[in-house]
Amino acid sequence: MKKLKLLLLFLPLVVLAKGASVEQLFSVQTVKVQKVKTSHSKKNYGFIKADEAKVYEVSPRFGGFVEKLYADKIYKYVKKGEPLAVVYSPEVYKAKEDYVNSYNYTRNRPNKGMLKSAKLKLSLLEVAPNEIAQIVKKRKVSQNTTIYAPQSGYIFMKNINEGSAFNAKTNLFEIVNLDDVWVEVQVFEDDVKWLKHTNDFRVSFKTTDKIYETHAKFLYPELNPKEATLTLRLTLNNKDHTLFPGMYANVISKDKAREYLTLPQSAVILKNGKYYVFVVGEFEGEYEPKEIHVKPLNNETYIILSGINAGDEVVNNSLFMMDSDAQINGLY
């Protein structure tokens, strides 16, 4: 195998042009093939969406009229068990009276079936347990009934005002709990294989300096044929309610860290569709071009797939001069 030595016939021209010394011009820098443990990363974009499992509709099983409205503003925050509205319902009022009458009738009788049936009817109408207990305790029926918040959250939809009438099954409120939110990310079909081995996601927003980390992912099993994309869903913890639906998100995904043989891109030259390095020879000033197979790790580093081994020393600068000398010597 022919090996390359730097051709000194170029030196006078370069020295005249640059005014530099021979030692300076040919101070060849080398680098060793290193084994590093790292991961790949990709960047995508997405939007915040409410967790559908934490969207609650308040739809009474009875009709009635609104006497007093506590949840009177859209986007108002309410806590679980907090009163939303006081209503009058003829159906509930009659069921309460039936319960009191059943209690009075069965109080000194062994058969309590009638009482149980009357209580069950109130429960099926979703009258609050504390209100049912007060009926027996006071033996007095209130004509009004209170509707309570089933969960803590923001009122995203309100369909009533004070004095409004409503029918059974009418959706009076929609309460959205934002303790956890979704980030929906559009990914290309080619990224499906990548996502199978990716469980580390870091999400950032313009509104906060906080970086959200999550491993909770779900790929929707449906492809958008027009854009050739799928939707990736991530779940973020949002106990401080910093994030709201519609916010724009930057998503960085990383695969599992693996060991790679690497070289800086400055040590690799691309020639005629092939990649080469100049391996340090046995004698000083001796360099051998060697074909290798690589792929990018990032903008500055190549992964070495084959051709050289860990610890091999290669030239890291002046590759254009090495290339010229190699061509003159017919080493390619």
C-alpha positions as CSV (number, residue, x, y, z in Angstrom):
1,M,0.0,0.0,0.0
2,K,1.3,3.4,-1.0
3,K,1.5,5.9,1.8
4,L,1.6,9.7,1.6
5,K,4.2,12.2,2.7
6,L,3.6,15.9,2.5
7,L,5.1,17.3,-0.7
8,L,7.5,20.1,0.0
9,L,7.4,21.4,-3.6
10,F,4.3,23.4,-2.6
11,L,6.1,25.1,0.3
12,P,7.9,28.0,-1.5
13,L,4.7,29.2,-3.1
14,V,2.8,29.1,0.2
15,V,5.6,30.7,2.1
16,L,5.8,33.5,-0.4
17,A,2.1,34.1,-0.3
18,K,1.6,33.7,3.4
19,G,5.0,34.6,4.9
20,A,4.7,31.6,7.3
21,S,7.3,29.1,8.3
22,V,7.4,25.5,7.1
23,E,6.7,24.3,10.7
24,Q,3.6,26.5,10.9
25,L,2.3,25.4,7.5
26,F,2.6,21.8,8.2
27,S,1.6,21.6,11.9
28,V,-0.7,18.7,11.3
29,Q,-3.3,18.2,14.0
30,T,-4.6,14.8,14.7
31,V,-7.6,13.3,16.6
32,K,-8.4,9.8,17.9
33,V,-11.5,7.9,17.1
34,Q,-13.5,8.1,20.4
35,K,-16.2,5.9,21.8
36,V,-19.0,8.1,23.3
37,K,-22.4,7.3,24.9
38,T,-25.0,9.7,23.7
39,S,-28.5,10.0,22.2
40,H,-30.1,11.4,19.1
41,S,-32.7,14.2,19.3
42,K,-35.4,15.6,17.1
43,K,-37.4,18.8,17.3
44,N,-41.2,19.0,16.6
45,Y,-44.0,21.4,17.4
46,G,-47.3,21.0,19.0
47,F,-50.2,22.6,20.9
48,I,-51.7,22.3,24.4
49,K,-55.1,20.6,24.6
50,A,-57.2,19.7,27.6
51,D,-57.1,16.1,28.8
52,E,-60.4,14.7,27.6
53,A,-60.6,12.4,30.7
54,K,-60.7,15.6,32.8
55,V,-63.6,17.4,31.1
56,Y,-66.8,17.2,33.1
57,E,-70.3,18.0,32.0
58,V,-72.9,19.0,34.6
59,S,-76.2,17.7,33.1
60,P,-78.9,17.3,35.8
61,R,-81.3,14.4,35.4
62,F,-84.2,16.7,36.2
63,G,-85.6,19.9,34.8
64,G,-86.1,23.1,36.8
65,F,-85.5,26.8,37.2
66,V,-82.3,28.7,38.4
67,E,-82.9,30.5,41.7
68,K,-79.3,31.5,42.4
69,L,-76.2,31.2,40.2
70,Y,-72.8,30.9,41.9
71,A,-70.8,29.9,38.8
72,D,-71.8,33.0,37.0
73,K,-68.7,33.7,34.9
74,I,-67.0,31.8,32.1
75,Y,-63.5,30.6,33.0
76,K,-64.2,31.0,36.7
77,Y,-62.3,28.4,38.7
78,V,-64.4,26.2,41.0
79,K,-63.4,23.6,43.5
80,K,-64.8,20.1,43.8
81,G,-68.0,20.2,46.0
82,E,-68.4,23.9,45.6
83,P,-72.0,25.0,44.8
84,L,-72.6,26.0,41.2
85,A,-76.3,26.9,41.3
86,V,-79.4,26.7,43.5
87,V,-82.4,25.4,41.5
88,Y,-86.1,24.7,42.0
89,S,-87.2,21.4,40.4
90,P,-90.9,20.2,40.8
91,E,-89.7,16.6,40.2
92,V,-87.1,16.7,42.9
93,Y,-89.4,18.5,45.4
94,K,-92.0,15.8,45.0
95,A,-89.3,13.1,45.5
96,K,-88.2,14.8,48.7
97,E,-91.7,14.9,50.0
98,D,-92.1,11.2,49.2
99,Y,-89.0,10.4,51.1
100,V,-90.1,12.3,54.2
101,N,-93.6,10.6,54.1
102,S,-91.9,7.2,53.7
103,Y,-89.7,7.9,56.6
104,N,-92.6,8.9,58.8
105,Y,-94.7,5.9,57.7
106,T,-92.0,3.2,58.1
107,R,-90.4,4.7,61.3
108,N,-92.2,2.2,63.6
109,R,-92.6,-0.6,61.0
110,P,-90.1,-3.4,60.3
111,N,-90.5,-3.2,56.5
112,K,-88.3,-0.4,55.2
113,G,-88.6,-1.2,51.5
114,M,-90.7,1.9,50.8
115,L,-88.1,4.2,52.5
116,K,-85.2,2.6,50.6
117,S,-87.1,3.0,47.3
118,A,-87.8,6.7,48.0
119,K,-84.1,7.3,49.0
120,L,-83.0,5.5,45.8
121,K,-85.1,7.8,43.7
122,L,-83.4,10.9,45.1
123,S,-80.0,9.3,44.6
124,L,-80.9,8.5,40.9
125,L,-81.9,12.1,40.4
126,E,-78.3,12.9,41.7
127,V,-79.5,14.9,44.7
128,A,-76.4,15.4,46.9
129,P,-76.0,12.8,49.8
130,N,-75.6,15.6,52.4
131,E,-78.9,17.1,51.2
132,I,-80.7,13.7,51.5
133,A,-79.3,13.3,55.0
134,Q,-80.6,16.7,56.0
135,I,-84.1,15.8,55.0
136,V,-84.3,13.0,57.6
137,K,-82.4,15.0,60.2
138,K,-84.7,18.0,60.0
139,R,-87.8,16.1,58.7
140,K,-88.4,19.2,56.6
141,V,-88.3,19.5,52.8
142,S,-86.6,22.5,51.1
143,Q,-88.1,23.4,47.8
144,N,-84.7,24.2,46.4
145,T,-81.8,21.9,45.4
146,T,-78.1,22.7,45.1
147,I,-76.0,21.6,42.2
148,Y,-72.4,21.0,43.1
149,A,-69.1,20.9,41.1
150,P,-68.2,17.3,40.4
151,Q,-64.5,18.2,40.1
152,S,-62.2,21.2,40.5
153,G,-61.5,23.1,37.3
154,Y,-62.3,26.0,35.1
155,I,-65.8,26.7,33.7
156,F,-65.2,26.5,29.9
157,M,-68.9,26.6,29.1
158,K,-72.0,28.0,30.8
159,N,-75.5,27.6,29.4
160,I,-77.7,29.2,32.1
161,N,-78.2,32.5,33.9
162,E,-80.2,33.4,37.1
163,G,-83.9,32.8,36.3
164,S,-83.2,30.4,33.5
165,A,-85.3,27.4,32.9
166,F,-83.7,24.1,31.9
167,N,-84.8,20.6,30.9
168,A,-83.5,17.3,32.1
169,K,-80.2,16.3,30.5
170,T,-79.3,19.9,29.5
171,N,-75.6,20.5,29.7
172,L,-75.5,23.4,32.1
173,F,-71.7,23.7,32.7
174,E,-68.5,22.2,31.3
175,I,-65.7,22.1,33.8
176,V,-62.2,21.5,32.6
177,N,-59.5,20.3,35.1
178,L,-56.0,21.4,34.0
179,D,-53.9,19.6,36.6
180,D,-52.7,17.5,33.6
181,V,-52.8,18.6,30.0
182,W,-52.0,17.1,26.6
183,V,-49.6,18.2,24.0
184,E,-50.6,17.1,20.5
185,V,-47.6,16.9,18.1
186,Q,-47.7,16.3,14.4
187,V,-45.1,13.8,13.3
188,F,-44.2,12.4,9.9
189,E,-44.8,8.8,8.9
190,D,-41.1,8.3,8.7
191,D,-40.7,9.1,12.4
192,V,-42.9,6.1,13.6
193,K,-39.8,3.8,13.9
194,W,-38.0,6.5,15.8
195,L,-40.8,7.0,18.3
196,K,-40.9,3.3,19.1
197,H,-37.5,3.7,20.8
198,T,-38.1,7.2,22.2
199,N,-39.4,7.8,25.7
200,D,-37.7,11.0,26.7
201,F,-39.5,14.2,25.7
202,R,-38.7,17.8,26.8
203,V,-41.3,20.4,26.2
204,S,-40.8,24.2,26.3
205,F,-43.1,27.2,25.9
206,K,-42.7,31.0,25.3
207,T,-44.7,31.9,28.4
208,T,-42.3,30.2,30.9
209,D,-38.7,29.2,31.3
210,K,-39.6,25.9,32.8
211,I,-38.7,22.7,30.8
212,Y,-41.4,20.0,31.2
213,E,-40.1,16.4,31.0
214,T,-42.4,13.5,30.3
215,H,-42.3,9.9,29.3
216,A,-46.1,9.5,28.8
217,K,-46.8,9.2,25.1
218,F,-49.5,7.8,22.9
219,L,-49.5,7.7,19.1
220,Y,-52.9,8.1,17.5
221,P,-53.6,5.1,15.2
222,E,-54.7,7.3,12.3
223,L,-52.8,8.9,9.5
224,N,-53.7,12.3,7.9
225,P,-53.4,11.3,4.2
226,K,-53.2,15.0,3.0
227,E,-50.2,15.8,5.1
228,A,-48.8,12.3,5.7
229,T,-48.6,13.0,9.4
230,L,-49.7,11.3,12.6
231,T,-50.6,12.8,16.0
232,L,-48.4,12.1,19.0
233,R,-49.9,12.9,22.4
234,L,-47.8,13.7,25.4
235,T,-49.1,14.2,28.9
236,L,-47.7,17.0,31.1
237,N,-48.2,17.7,34.8
238,N,-49.7,21.1,35.2
239,K,-50.5,21.4,38.9
240,D,-49.5,25.1,38.9
241,H,-51.9,25.8,36.0
242,T,-49.2,27.6,34.0
243,L,-50.3,25.9,30.8
244,F,-53.6,26.5,29.0
245,P,-55.2,25.0,25.9
246,G,-54.0,26.5,22.6
247,M,-50.4,27.3,23.8
248,Y,-47.7,26.6,21.2
249,A,-45.1,24.0,22.3
250,N,-41.5,23.1,21.3
251,V,-40.9,19.4,21.7
252,I,-37.5,17.8,21.8
253,S,-37.5,14.0,21.7
254,K,-34.4,11.8,22.5
255,D,-33.8,8.2,22.0
256,K,-32.1,5.9,24.5
257,A,-28.4,6.7,24.9
258,R,-26.1,4.3,23.1
259,E,-22.4,3.9,22.5
260,Y,-21.0,5.1,19.2
261,L,-17.5,5.5,17.6
262,T,-17.2,9.1,16.6
263,L,-15.0,11.6,14.8
264,P,-15.5,15.4,14.3
265,Q,-16.7,16.3,10.8
266,S,-13.4,18.3,10.3
267,A,-11.6,14.9,10.2
268,V,-13.6,13.4,7.4
269,I,-13.5,14.3,3.7
270,L,-16.2,13.5,1.2
271,K,-14.9,12.5,-2.3
272,N,-16.8,11.1,-5.2
273,G,-19.6,10.0,-3.0
274,K,-17.4,8.2,-0.5
275,Y,-16.0,9.3,2.9
276,Y,-12.3,9.2,3.7
277,V,-10.0,9.9,6.7
278,F,-6.2,10.1,6.7
279,V,-4.8,7.6,9.1
280,V,-1.5,8.4,10.8
281,G,1.2,6.1,9.5
282,E,4.0,4.2,11.1
283,F,6.6,6.9,10.4
284,E,6.5,10.7,11.1
285,G,4.8,12.7,8.4
286,E,3.3,9.6,6.8
287,Y,-0.5,9.4,6.3
288,E,-2.7,6.9,4.5
289,P,-6.2,7.7,3.1
290,K,-8.8,5.2,4.2
291,E,-12.4,4.8,3.1
292,I,-14.9,4.7,6.0
293,H,-18.7,4.5,6.4
294,V,-20.4,7.1,8.5
295,K,-23.6,8.8,9.3
296,P,-24.3,12.1,11.0
297,L,-24.7,12.2,14.8
298,N,-25.2,16.0,14.9
299,N,-24.1,19.0,13.0
300,E,-20.5,18.6,14.2
301,T,-19.9,14.9,14.6
302,Y,-20.0,11.7,12.5
303,I,-20.8,8.2,13.8
304,I,-18.3,5.7,12.4
305,L,-20.1,2.6,11.1
306,S,-17.0,0.8,9.7
307,G,-13.5,1.3,8.4
308,I,-11.6,2.3,11.5
309,N,-11.5,1.4,15.2
310,A,-11.6,3.1,18.5
311,G,-8.2,4.7,19.3
312,D,-7.1,5.0,15.7
313,E,-5.4,8.4,15.1
314,V,-6.4,10.5,12.0
315,V,-5.7,13.9,10.6
316,N,-8.0,16.7,11.8
317,N,-7.0,19.6,9.6
318,S,-5.5,20.5,6.2
319,L,-7.5,17.8,4.5
320,F,-7.5,19.7,1.2
321,M,-3.7,19.5,1.1
322,M,-3.8,15.8,2.0
323,D,-6.4,15.3,-0.7
324,S,-4.2,17.0,-3.3
325,D,-1.1,14.9,-2.4
326,A,-3.1,11.7,-2.4
327,Q,-4.4,12.4,-5.9
328,I,-0.9,13.1,-7.2
329,N,0.4,9.9,-5.6
330,G,-2.5,7.9,-7.0
331,L,-3.7,6.7,-3.6
332,Y,-7.4,7.0,-4.4
